[in-house]
Structures are given as structure tokens and as C-alpha cells.
Amino acid sequence: MQRPPPPPAPAPSIPSADAFRSRVRLRHLHCFVAVARTQHLGRAGDQLGLTQPAVSKTLTELEDLVGTRLLVRQRAGTELTAAGMRFLRHALRVIEDLDAAADSVAGRDAPRHERIRMGALPSIVPALLVDAVAAFRASHPEVGLAVQSGMNRTLIDLLKADVLDVVIGRMDDPAAMEGLWFESLAAEPLVLAVRAGHPLASQPRPTMADVLAWPLVVPAVGSIPRHSTESLLARHGFTLPPGCLETADAYLGRLLVQQGDSVWAAPLSATRRAVAAGELARLPIDTHGTEEPIGLLRRADRTPGPLAEALAETIRRIAAGASHDGGGVVRHYVLP
């Protein structure tokens, strides 16, 4: 006799608003915001003075309270779910309103100053971002700037969650770009760089086989430059060798190459300043086809204020000047 099929699993219990308000605590919100900003349980714990298991336990409590998953936990870090991005906007508002209330009661009311929250790819920081921030601060010293670097998808998530106002990043897949406005500033290729004085730097026409005879520093897994690196190697008939050092940190990549014999596969902007200073040398290896547009990303449902637009114009101007060192400026607008 055939057994009847098991009953369907019960749907997750979504608590009422009254139940949520009575049980949620500020520690849940602070913990969630810290993890959303750092994308890592351990780093969030360092900020909060908590152990990683304590952070994980607090997040689980919060997810039980709201009745849905807010974060995807992975070995490399965490990623907000769609529900998590929606919840983050409200959590930030609650914390900011409570801080404002405390200041008001204590008589610490002060005029609100303009503050722009910007995200940027790590490869953008050494070249374009440093110059753009310096130029903008010189012309608008009264405006606060909060800058955060991170992987492209992470920055997009933070932009959608209203943690950031503008991002200097890359185009992503259509689902990730939904609801965003993108202005392409330049088409940036991948380059291969070594320290000044490296044996490869003196070869007039090094090959990819020559490059692979040396240790490699490559972009982090999951990034667009990493995909470009693997595609470039495949075009030359190679795969990424074992023992590579992987990092999304352009500063670390530059130091490793300057102080050793590694070859660095990196976006052009990550190497530009060090090459101009004579600290690094770019290898004359054809990387045609690795170009990826970088540009400004903003939410399509927001109109930037005058100061945010002034910052965007500063970034455009700096990008136009930098484009003379590899690729012309390309301007177009995309609204998925």
C-alpha cells in the first residue's frame, strides 16, 4: 500500500508588528548594520567588541524576529538578500533618529552639514579617487565625504540599500543593475605590471609563458578583473596556475609587487600612479579585449543635489584627464 505524501513544510512564521517591536533590541540593529557595512562577521565583531559567534547568534535572532533571511553567509564574507537591503534602510534610519533624539535632549543640536557617502572599487582608489577627492575638498571644504571601498557587487548592494549615495564602479549583470543609473567614464583595460628593475621589465617582448614563470598577484575571485585575467590567460592557451596570491586590495597588490618579483594582473587605474612615479613598469603584453567600462552609479529614483552633482563633475573631469593614459573617455547613460 502506497503511503500518502508527507504534508508540506509549514511556511515561515512572520511575527506581527507588535511582537517585533516588543522583542527587537538596538543590539540587533547595530550588529546587522555593522555586518552590512563590513560584509564580514569577524570585522563587524571587531568593530562591536564581540566575537564572531556572538555576531552570528545576534543575526540569527534578528532573522528569527523578522521571519526571513537578511544575509547570505559565505566563506569570503556576507551578502545582503533583497529583504536585507530593504531592512537596512530602516535600521539605519532608526539608529540615526535615535542619535538625533539624544543630541536634541542633551542640547547638542547643530546645523546639519552636507555629507556625501561614496563607494569606490579598490583599483580606483590609488588614481582617480585620490585626485577627485582632493580636488573636490579644495573647492568644497565644508562638505563631508565618507568613502568606502569594496567589491563591485557589494557596493551596488550598499547603493541600493541607501547606505551610499554614489559609487565609482563597473557595469554588472542586468539583475544587479536594475533600478540604477550608470554613466560610463572610461573603458579600462587589464595590465600586467612588475617592479622597476624586474628582469621582465628589460625584455622588449615578453610572452605570457615568460610571465607565468614568476609568481602572480591576481584580482579576487568573483570580481570582473579576475574574470578578465582568466580570459586573457585562456586566450594565450593557459590557465591560472596554482599558488597565486589573490587580493582585491590595490594597495596590498602594489606593495607585494614592489617588494618582490611577482607579476601583478590589475586594472589600469590601480597601477597608474606607481608607473608614473617609476616604481612599477607595465609589461608590453597585448591585453586587448579586457577593457571594462568604469563609471558613476546612482539610484535611478533619486535626483542628486547640487553638491553631489558638483562631486560627479569633479570625477568626470579627473577621469577625462586620466584617460590620456590608456583609453578615451566614453560617456553614455544606461537606465535598465
Buried (B, 14 or more C-beta within 10 A) or exposed (E): EEEEEEEEEEEEEEBEEEEEEEEBEEBBBBBBBBBBBBBBBEBBBBBBEBEBEBBBEBBEBBBEBBBBBBBEEEEEBBBBBEBBBBBBEEBBEBBEEEEEEEEEEEEEEEEEEEEBBBBBBBBBBBBBBBBBBEBBBEEBEEBEBEBBBBBBBBBBBBBBBBBBBBBBBBBBEEEBBEEBBBBBBBBBBBBBBBBEEBEBBEEEEBEBEBBBEBBBBBBBEBBBBBBBBBEBBEBEEBEBEEEBBBBBBBEEBBEBBBEBEBBBBBBBBBBBBBBEEEBBBBBEBEBEEBBBBBBBBBBBEEEBEEBBEBBBEBBBEBBBEBBEEBBEBBEEEBEE
